[in-house]
Amino acid sequence: MPLSTPIIQIIDRDPISVDIDQKVSDALRILTSGRFNHLPIIRSGKLVGLLSTTDMLELKASTLLSDGPESVEFADKHYELSNIMSKDVISVSDRATVGDAATQLSAGGFHSLPVVDREDRLVGIVTTTDLINHMLDGSPEPAMAASTEKRLRALERVYKVAQAFLHSGMAAQEHHKLELALNAIRESDTEISL
């Protein structure tokens, strides 16, 4: 599949999002479901921010929140989504191509791009996984497929450790495992930007 493919053909056209006025616990529930790593924040259908599992991890670490109901009540009482979301969200137009999205994502620092129309209304989201799946559907060369598979395995290890960190009471031990996984990736022969 060529890079000139319209992005609208590969995006998730029905992304889960939350309104900026919803509770932090609503976003936390969605992000800890394990199905999503990025959650667009909207106001009247327009994109105003993005919340990631990393943002929630930082919130938990900064407030020493546990996974209990009291921590959810604390988060709802002391925080609003507007305080913890990323406000300077890089998005891509619904008229962009796969190549445009790949260029944006390759700059690093994030792994998803909200897709917006001319009025900044959220119409979808595209992730690095979507782009990889698009490449694999295009019958990549064997060397590229092996490299992509190696990267996916490495990222899956980091993701599993990060999920364990979010859900465990042993934060220090899980943090050490995350550090080991990140160091292993850094020492590998693949180039992965986290």
C-alpha positions in Angstrom: 0.0 0.0 0.0 1.5 3.3 -1.0 2.2 6.3 1.2 -0.2 8.3 -0.9 -3.2 6.3 0.5 -5.7 8.8 2.0 -5.4 8.5 5.8 -9.2 8.3 6.1 -8.9 4.8 4.7 -6.9 3.4 7.6 -8.1 5.4 10.6 -10.4 4.3 13.4 -13.4 6.3 12.4 -15.3 5.8 15.7 -12.7 6.7 18.3 -13.6 6.6 21.9 -13.3 10.1 23.4 -14.4 12.0 26.5 -15.8 15.4 26.9 -13.6 17.9 28.7 -16.2 18.3 31.4 -16.3 14.6 32.3 -14.7 13.2 35.4 -11.0 12.1 35.5 -12.3 8.7 36.7 -14.2 8.3 33.3 -11.0 8.7 31.4 -9.1 6.5 33.9 -11.7 3.7 33.5 -11.3 3.9 29.7 -7.5 4.0 29.7 -7.1 1.2 32.2 -9.5 -1.1 30.2 -6.4 -2.1 28.3 -7.9 -1.4 24.9 -6.6 2.1 24.5 -3.4 4.1 25.1 -4.6 7.4 23.8 -7.9 9.2 24.6 -9.0 12.3 22.6 -10.6 15.0 24.8 -13.3 17.0 23.0 -15.5 20.0 23.6 -18.6 20.2 21.5 -17.1 17.6 19.2 -13.9 19.6 18.6 -10.5 18.3 19.7 -9.1 20.2 22.6 -6.6 17.7 24.1 -5.3 14.2 24.3 -4.8 12.0 27.4 -2.5 9.0 27.4 -1.8 6.1 29.7 1.5 7.9 30.4 -0.4 11.0 31.6 -2.4 8.8 33.9 0.8 7.1 35.1 2.3 10.5 35.9 -0.8 11.5 37.8 -0.7 8.4 39.8 3.0 8.8 40.6 2.7 12.5 41.5 -0.2 11.9 43.9 0.7 8.4 45.0 -2.7 7.2 44.0 -3.4 3.5 44.4 -6.0 1.6 42.4 -8.6 1.7 45.1 -12.0 3.6 45.0 -10.6 6.2 47.4 -8.0 7.2 44.8 -10.6 7.6 42.1 -12.6 9.9 44.4 -9.5 11.9 45.2 -8.7 12.3 41.5 -12.2 13.4 40.7 -12.2 15.9 43.6 -8.8 17.4 43.0 -8.2 17.2 39.2 -10.0 18.0 36.0 -9.2 16.6 32.6 -8.0 20.0 31.5 -5.3 19.9 34.1 -3.8 16.6 33.1 -4.3 16.3 29.3 -1.8 17.3 26.7 -3.2 20.6 25.2 -0.7 21.1 22.4 -2.0 18.1 20.4 -0.5 17.5 17.0 -3.2 16.3 14.7 -3.6 15.5 11.1 -6.2 16.6 8.6 -8.8 14.1 7.3 -7.4 15.1 3.8 -3.9 13.9 4.7 -2.1 10.8 3.4 -0.6 7.9 5.1 2.8 9.4 4.3 1.8 12.7 6.0 0.8 10.8 9.2 4.0 8.7 9.1 6.1 11.8 8.8 4.3 13.4 11.8 4.6 10.2 13.9 8.3 9.6 13.0 9.2 12.9 14.6 8.8 11.0 17.9 7.3 11.8 21.3 3.9 10.4 20.6 2.3 7.3 19.0 -1.1 8.5 17.9 -2.5 11.3 15.8 -6.1 12.5 16.1 -7.6 13.1 12.7 -9.7 16.2 12.4 -11.8 17.9 9.7 -11.6 21.5 8.6 -13.4 22.7 11.8 -11.2 20.7 14.1 -14.0 18.2 14.8 -12.6 14.8 15.7 -13.2 12.3 12.9 -10.8 9.5 13.9 -7.4 8.6 15.3 -4.4 6.9 13.7 -1.7 5.1 15.6 1.7 3.7 14.8 0.1 0.3 14.9 -2.4 1.4 12.2 0.5 2.5 10.0 2.4 -0.8 10.7 -0.7 -2.8 9.8 -1.1 -0.7 6.6 2.6 -1.5 5.7 2.1 -5.2 6.3 -1.0 -5.3 4.2 1.1 -3.9 1.4 3.4 -7.1 1.3 6.6 -5.5 2.6 10.0 -6.9 1.8 11.0 -9.8 4.1 13.7 -7.7 5.8 11.2 -4.9 6.5 8.7 -7.4 7.9 11.3 -9.0 10.2 12.4 -5.5 11.5 8.8 -4.5 12.1 8.1 -7.8 13.9 11.1 -7.2 16.1 10.0 -3.7 17.0 6.5 -4.9 17.7 7.8 -7.6 20.1 10.0 -5.0 21.9 7.1 -2.5 22.2 4.8 -5.3 23.5 7.3 -6.1 26.3 7.4 -2.4 27.3 3.6 -2.1 27.2 3.1 -5.2 29.4 5.6 -3.9 32.0 3.9 -0.5 31.9 0.5 -2.1 32.4 1.8 -4.1 35.3 3.2 -1.0 36.8 -0.2 0.7 36.5 -2.0 -2.1 38.1 0.4 -3.3 40.8 1.1 -2.3 44.4 4.7 -3.0 43.7 5.6 0.2 41.8 9.3 0.2 42.6 9.8 -3.4 41.4 7.7 -2.8 38.2 9.6 0.4 37.6 12.8 -1.5 37.7 11.4 -4.0 35.2 10.4 -1.1 32.9 13.9 0.3 33.1 15.3 -3.1 32.2 13.0 -3.4 29.2 13.9 0.1 28.0 17.6 -0.6 28.4 17.2 -3.8 26.4 15.6 -1.9 23.6 18.2 0.8 23.7 20.9 -1.9 23.4 19.3 -3.7 20.6 20.2 -3.1 17.0 16.8 -1.7 16.1 16.1 2.0 16.2 13.0 2.6 18.3 12.0 6.0 19.6 10.0 6.0 22.7 
